Amino acid sequence: MKNPYDIIIRPLITEKATKLVDEGKYTFEVKAGVNKIEVKKAIEEVFKVDVVSVNIINVRKKERRVGKYSGYRPAVRKAVVTLQKGQTLDVFEV
């Protein structure tokens, strides 16, 4: 099994992600190439919670321009993790 700290890159804190916290869903950026089972095991091991489901989203790279220079924002892989009722993560607490 892969190291769970290598699978989870960082939590994503956006307006949409903070609204999903009320429903018991947490959003993380994960390493490219991992599957739902690996993400579920990594979240359960790192945060000691019970995961009900995992949804994976692949976000494509986007072109960005600064003046005459153009480049790309990197492509990322996001995982939306649903926890059991009554369980929370303190990652998103401010």
FIMILO-538181 format. One record per atom (N, C-alpha, C): residue number from 1; residue in one letter; atom name; x, y, z. Coordinates in nm, 4 decimals. Each point is the difference from the previous one (the first is absolute). Layout:
- num, residuo, atomo, xx, yy, zz
- NUM, A, CA, X, Y, Z
...
***
This chain:
- num, residuo, atomo, xx, yy, zz
- 1, M, N, 0.0840, -0.1185, 0.0000
- 1, M, CA, -0.0840, 0.1185, 0.0000
- 1, M, C, 0.0877, 0.1239, 0.0000
- 2, K, N, -0.0478, 0.1027, -0.0664
- 2, K, CA, 0.0727, 0.1256, -0.0049
- 2, K, C, -0.0114, 0.0724, 0.1330
- 3, N, N, 0.0942, 0.0896, 0.0241
- 3, N, CA, -0.0041, 0.0809, 0.1209
- 3, N, C, -0.1201, 0.0942, -0.0084
- 4, P, N, -0.0884, 0.0030, 0.1013
- 4, P, CA, -0.1190, 0.0853, -0.0075
- 4, P, C, 0.0328, 0.1489, -0.0062
- 5, Y, N, 0.1140, 0.0385, 0.0529
- 5, Y, CA, 0.0394, 0.1411, -0.0046
- 5, Y, C, 0.0494, 0.0402, -0.1390
- 6, D, N, 0.0326, -0.0971, -0.0853
- 6, D, CA, 0.0351, 0.0291, -0.1381
- 6, D, C, -0.1239, 0.0093, -0.0884
- 7, I, N, -0.1084, -0.0650, 0.0402
- 7, I, CA, -0.1229, 0.0000, -0.0791
- 7, I, C, -0.0738, 0.1326, 0.0158
- 8, I, N, -0.0139, 0.0484, 0.1244
- 8, I, CA, -0.0721, 0.1247, 0.0272
- 8, I, C, 0.0994, 0.1149, -0.0088
- 9, I, N, -0.0228, 0.0916, -0.0943
- 9, I, CA, 0.0909, 0.1131, -0.0163
- 9, I, C, -0.0374, 0.1137, 0.0947
- 10, R, N, -0.1277, 0.0444, -0.0069
- 10, R, CA, -0.0438, 0.1090, 0.0878
- 10, R, C, -0.1519, 0.0068, -0.0023
- 11, P, N, -0.0598, 0.0578, 0.1038
- 11, P, CA, -0.1445, 0.0245, -0.0055
- 11, P, C, -0.0277, 0.1224, -0.0875
- 12, L, N, -0.1103, -0.0027, -0.0702
- 12, L, CA, -0.0391, 0.1135, -0.0829
- 12, L, C, -0.1049, 0.0817, 0.0751
- 13, I, N, 0.0328, 0.1245, 0.0259
- 13, I, CA, -0.0903, 0.0872, 0.0737
- 13, I, C, -0.0492, 0.1077, -0.0960
- 14, T, N, -0.1175, -0.0225, -0.0559
- 14, T, CA, -0.0641, 0.0951, -0.0892
- 14, T, C, -0.1401, 0.0271, 0.0536
- 15, E, N, -0.0709, 0.0901, -0.0643
- 15, E, CA, -0.1360, 0.0310, 0.0435
- 15, E, C, -0.0908, -0.1225, -0.0134
- 16, K, N, 0.0129, -0.0699, -0.1105
- 16, K, CA, -0.0822, -0.1188, -0.0215
- 16, K, C, 0.0371, -0.1111, 0.0983
- 17, A, N, 0.1291, -0.0167, 0.0261
- 17, A, CA, 0.0446, -0.1056, 0.0916
- 17, A, C, -0.0471, 0.0264, 0.1422
- 18, T, N, -0.0035, 0.1252, 0.0423
- 18, T, CA, -0.0467, 0.0303, 0.1356
- 18, T, C, -0.1505, -0.0202, 0.0126
- 19, K, N, -0.0751, 0.0181, -0.1080
- 19, K, CA, -0.1436, -0.0299, 0.0038
- 19, K, C, -0.0242, -0.1509, 0.0084
- 20, L, N, 0.0867, -0.0786, -0.0633
- 20, L, CA, -0.0149, -0.1457, 0.0048
- 20, L, C, 0.0314, -0.0574, 0.1379
- 21, V, N, 0.0750, 0.0742, 0.0820
- 21, V, CA, 0.0335, -0.0471, 0.1350
- 21, V, C, -0.1269, -0.0164, 0.0826
- 22, D, N, -0.1008, 0.0839, -0.0238
- 22, D, CA, -0.1267, -0.0118, 0.0725
- 22, D, C, -0.0703, -0.1320, -0.0294
- 23, E, N, 0.0262, -0.0579, -0.1163
- 23, E, CA, -0.0587, -0.1284, -0.0378
- 23, E, C, 0.0884, -0.1179, 0.0391
- 24, G, N, 0.1158, 0.0264, 0.0622
- 24, G, CA, 0.0912, -0.1067, 0.0388
- 24, G, C, 0.0943, -0.0419, -0.1107
- 25, K, N, 0.0196, 0.0886, -0.0988
- 25, K, CA, 0.0891, -0.0304, -0.1127
- 25, K, C, 0.1215, 0.0914, 0.0056
- 26, Y, N, 0.1185, -0.0580, -0.0175
- 26, Y, CA, 0.1255, 0.0735, 0.0071
- 26, Y, C, 0.0769, -0.0199, -0.1304
- 27, T, N, 0.0651, 0.1069, -0.0463
- 27, T, CA, 0.0683, -0.0023, -0.1288
- 27, T, C, 0.1507, 0.0056, 0.0194
- 28, F, N, 0.0721, -0.0872, -0.0707
- 28, F, CA, 0.1449, -0.0070, 0.0078
- 28, F, C, 0.0585, -0.0048, -0.1402
- 29, E, N, 0.1201, 0.0541, -0.0148
- 29, E, CA, 0.0772, -0.0225, -0.1218
- 29, E, C, 0.0810, -0.1260, 0.0239
- 30, V, N, -0.0072, -0.0929, -0.0955
- 30, V, CA, 0.0694, -0.1275, 0.0159
- 30, V, C, 0.0975, -0.0192, -0.1152
- 31, K, N, 0.0899, -0.0941, 0.0187
- 31, K, CA, 0.1026, -0.0297, -0.1002
- 31, K, C, -0.0648, -0.0596, -0.1249
- 32, A, N, 0.0520, 0.0346, -0.1154
- 32, A, CA, -0.0513, -0.0536, -0.1254
- 32, A, C, 0.0276, -0.1499, -0.0064
- 33, G, N, -0.0975, -0.0744, -0.0463
- 33, G, CA, 0.0175, -0.1432, -0.0168
- 33, G, C, -0.0506, -0.0850, 0.1147
- 34, V, N, -0.0482, 0.0604, 0.1084
- 34, V, CA, -0.0547, -0.0803, 0.1101
- 34, V, C, -0.1481, -0.0241, -0.0254
- 35, N, N, -0.0508, -0.1093, 0.0561
- 35, N, CA, -0.1406, -0.0312, -0.0192
- 35, N, C, -0.0791, 0.0252, 0.1281
- 36, K, N, -0.1303, -0.0247, -0.0060
- 36, K, CA, -0.0889, 0.0300, 0.1122
- 36, K, C, 0.0335, -0.0834, 0.1237
- 37, I, N, 0.0373, -0.1228, -0.0205
- 37, I, CA, 0.0306, -0.0895, 0.1125
- 37, I, C, 0.1235, 0.0493, 0.0749
- 38, E, N, 0.1025, 0.0420, -0.0730
- 38, E, CA, 0.1214, 0.0511, 0.0637
- 38, E, C, -0.0277, 0.1299, 0.0751
- 39, V, N, -0.0841, 0.0872, -0.0565
- 39, V, CA, -0.0341, 0.1247, 0.0669
- 39, V, C, -0.0776, -0.0292, 0.1284
- 40, K, N, -0.0942, -0.0924, -0.0068
- 40, K, CA, -0.0800, -0.0356, 0.1181
- 40, K, C, 0.0884, -0.0539, 0.1126
- 41, K, N, 0.0908, -0.0904, -0.0318
- 41, K, CA, 0.0895, -0.0559, 0.1019
- 41, K, C, 0.0920, 0.1067, 0.0579
- 42, A, N, 0.0476, 0.0924, -0.0846
- 42, A, CA, 0.0902, 0.1053, 0.0471
- 42, A, C, -0.0714, 0.0950, 0.0947
- 43, I, N, -0.1216, 0.0422, -0.0329
- 43, I, CA, -0.0765, 0.0909, 0.0863
- 43, I, C, -0.0322, -0.0680, 0.1321
- 44, E, N, -0.0406, -0.1263, -0.0048
- 44, E, CA, -0.0325, -0.0720, 0.1234
- 44, E, C, 0.1223, -0.0156, 0.0897
- 45, E, N, 0.1170, -0.0245, -0.0599
- 45, E, CA, 0.1207, -0.0197, 0.0799
- 45, E, C, 0.0529, 0.1313, 0.0579
- 46, V, N, -0.0025, 0.1066, -0.0784
- 46, V, CA, 0.0569, 0.1268, 0.0448
- 46, V, C, -0.0903, 0.0681, 0.1021
- 47, F, N, -0.1319, 0.0053, -0.0265
- 47, F, CA, -0.0907, 0.0772, 0.0845
- 47, F, C, -0.0803, -0.0850, 0.0976
- 48, K, N, 0.0101, -0.1322, -0.0055
- 48, K, CA, -0.0704, -0.0913, 0.0903
- 48, K, C, -0.1513, 0.0229, -0.0022
- 49, V, N, -0.0577, 0.0017, -0.1222
- 49, V, CA, -0.1436, 0.0153, -0.0190
- 49, V, C, -0.0500, -0.1121, -0.0910
- 50, D, N, -0.1331, -0.0153, -0.0079
- 50, D, CA, -0.0604, -0.0983, -0.0889
- 50, D, C, -0.0497, 0.0691, -0.1259
- 51, V, N, 0.0496, -0.0438, -0.1149
- 51, V, CA, -0.0362, 0.0593, -0.1282
- 51, V, C, -0.1123, -0.0819, -0.0617
- 52, V, N, -0.1082, 0.0682, -0.0420
- 52, V, CA, -0.1129, -0.0662, -0.0635
- 52, V, C, 0.0238, -0.0122, -0.1498
- 53, S, N, 0.0406, 0.1108, -0.0659
- 53, S, CA, 0.0229, -0.0056, -0.1439
- 53, S, C, 0.1065, 0.1009, -0.0402
- 54, V, N, 0.0564, -0.0222, -0.1189
- 54, V, CA, 0.1018, 0.0882, -0.0569
- 54, V, C, -0.0366, 0.0270, -0.1453
- 55, N, N, -0.0002, 0.1266, -0.0391
- 55, N, CA, -0.0213, 0.0392, -0.1386
- 55, N, C, 0.1266, 0.0691, -0.0486
- 56, I, N, 0.0469, -0.0373, -0.1197
- 56, I, CA, 0.1236, 0.0538, -0.0563
- 56, I, C, -0.0347, 0.0914, -0.1178
- 57, I, N, 0.0681, 0.1159, -0.0062
- 57, I, CA, -0.0201, 0.0961, -0.1074
- 57, I, C, 0.1363, 0.0340, -0.0594
- 58, N, N, 0.0134, -0.0106, -0.1321
- 58, N, CA, 0.1215, 0.0419, -0.0693
- 58, N, C, -0.0229, 0.1387, -0.0575
- 59, V, N, 0.0796, 0.0970, 0.0436
- 59, V, CA, -0.0114, 0.1367, -0.0490
- 59, V, C, 0.1095, 0.0213, -0.1033
- 60, R, N, -0.0389, 0.0400, -0.1200
- 60, R, CA, 0.0964, 0.0194, -0.1086
- 60, R, C, 0.0847, 0.1238, 0.0232
- 61, K, N, 0.1150, 0.0053, -0.0684
- 61, K, CA, 0.0843, 0.1189, 0.0093
- 61, K, C, -0.0669, 0.1141, -0.0757
- 62, K, N, 0.0238, 0.1237, 0.0481
- 62, K, CA, -0.0604, 0.1172, -0.0623
- 62, K, C, 0.1090, 0.0941, -0.0478
- 63, E, N, -0.0249, 0.0629, -0.1132
- 63, E, CA, 0.0959, 0.0961, -0.0515
- 63, E, C, -0.0188, 0.1325, 0.0726
- 64, R, N, 0.1103, 0.0606, 0.0413
- 64, R, CA, -0.0003, 0.1295, 0.0675
- 64, R, C, 0.0965, 0.0920, -0.0723
- 65, R, N, -0.0357, 0.1281, -0.0040
- 65, R, CA, 0.0848, 0.0989, -0.0647
- 65, R, C, 0.0345, 0.1104, 0.0978
- 66, V, N, 0.1236, 0.0475, -0.0071
- 66, V, CA, 0.0439, 0.1188, 0.0715
- 66, V, C, 0.0680, 0.0869, -0.1045
- 67, G, N, -0.0728, 0.1005, -0.0479
- 67, G, CA, 0.0525, 0.0829, -0.1079
- 67, G, C, 0.0141, -0.0806, -0.1271
- 68, K, N, 0.1181, 0.0024, -0.0577
- 68, K, CA, 0.0212, -0.0756, -0.1242
- 68, K, C, 0.0442, -0.1435, 0.0264
- 69, Y, N, 0.0256, -0.0349, 0.1245
- 69, Y, CA, 0.0469, -0.1338, 0.0338
- 69, Y, C, -0.1186, -0.0903, 0.0331
- 70, S, N, 0.0058, -0.1209, -0.0499
- 70, S, CA, -0.1066, -0.0951, 0.0303
- 70, S, C, 0.0614, -0.1272, 0.0570
- 71, G, N, -0.0778, -0.0645, 0.0825
- 71, G, CA, 0.0432, -0.1247, 0.0614
- 71, G, C, -0.1231, -0.0773, 0.0428
- 72, Y, N, 0.0196, -0.1019, 0.0801
- 72, Y, CA, -0.1101, -0.0841, 0.0427
- 72, Y, C, -0.0003, -0.0162, 0.1506
- 73, R, N, -0.1205, -0.0005, 0.0586
- 73, R, CA, -0.0174, -0.0414, 0.1380
- 73, R, C, 0.0035, -0.1524, 0.0000
- 74, P, N, 0.0548, -0.0625, 0.1015
- 74, P, CA, 0.0127, -0.1461, -0.0045
- 74, P, C, -0.1345, -0.0720, 0.0139
- 75, A, N, -0.0068, -0.1188, -0.0556
- 75, A, CA, -0.1167, -0.0859, 0.0174
- 75, A, C, 0.0080, -0.0634, 0.1385
- 76, V, N, -0.1147, -0.0137, 0.0666
- 76, V, CA, -0.0036, -0.0587, 0.1339
- 76, V, C, -0.1055, -0.1092, 0.0056
- 77, R, N, 0.0100, -0.0825, 0.1004
- 77, R, CA, -0.0971, -0.1068, 0.0255
- 77, R, C, -0.0582, 0.0258, 0.1384
- 78, K, N, -0.1321, 0.0151, 0.0072
- 78, K, CA, -0.0664, 0.0300, 0.1259
- 78, K, C, -0.0805, -0.1200, 0.0457
- 79, A, N, -0.0109, -0.0158, 0.1316
- 79, A, CA, -0.0822, -0.1055, 0.0578
- 79, A, C, -0.0969, 0.0633, 0.0988
- 80, V, N, -0.1296, -0.0292, -0.0170
- 80, V, CA, -0.1025, 0.0446, 0.0942
- 80, V, C, -0.0352, -0.1210, 0.0848
- 81, V, N, 0.0289, 0.0096, 0.1300
- 81, V, CA, -0.0145, -0.1123, 0.0918
- 81, V, C, -0.1212, 0.0244, 0.0887
- 82, T, N, -0.0919, -0.0967, 0.0054
- 82, T, CA, -0.1178, 0.0078, 0.0862
- 82, T, C, 0.0252, -0.0842, 0.1242
- 83, L, N, -0.0184, 0.0615, 0.1174
- 83, L, CA, 0.0198, -0.0693, 0.1268
- 83, L, C, -0.1332, -0.0479, 0.0561
- 84, Q, N, 0.0074, -0.0910, 0.0980
- 84, Q, CA, -0.1203, -0.0454, 0.0675
- 84, Q, C, -0.0623, 0.1138, 0.0785
- 85, K, N, -0.1300, -0.0101, 0.0254
- 85, K, CA, -0.0715, 0.1031, 0.0765
- 85, K, C, 0.0645, 0.0176, 0.1367
- 86, G, N, 0.0162, 0.1258, 0.0407
- 86, G, CA, 0.0531, 0.0301, 0.1319
- 86, G, C, 0.1510, 0.0132, 0.0067
- 87, Q, N, 0.0712, -0.0351, -0.1072
- 87, Q, CA, 0.1457, 0.0107, -0.0002
- 87, Q, C, 0.0427, 0.1257, -0.0749
- 88, T, N, 0.1032, 0.0649, 0.0515
- 88, T, CA, 0.0508, 0.1213, -0.0635
- 88, T, C, 0.1520, -0.0052, -0.0039
- 89, L, N, 0.0566, 0.0854, -0.0844
- 89, L, CA, 0.1443, 0.0177, -0.0065
- 89, L, C, 0.0313, 0.1405, 0.0464
- 90, D, N, 0.1075, 0.0167, 0.0738
- 90, D, CA, 0.0384, 0.1343, 0.0457
- 90, D, C, 0.0959, 0.0685, -0.0970
- 91, V, N, 0.0153, -0.0555, -0.1192
- 91, V, CA, 0.0894, 0.0583, -0.1005
- 91, V, C, -0.0540, 0.1341, -0.0475
- 92, F, N, -0.1333, 0.0126, -0.0077
- 92, F, CA, -0.0619, 0.1183, -0.0552
- 92, F, C, -0.0379, 0.1017, 0.1067
- 93, E, N, 0.0315, -0.0261, 0.1257
- 93, E, CA, -0.0275, 0.0960, 0.1068
- 93, E, C, 0.0995, 0.1133, -0.0077
- 94, V, N, -0.0473, 0.1216, 0.0156
- 94, V, CA, 0.0872, 0.1168, -0.0072
- 94, V, C, 0.0243, 0.0555, 0.1383
***
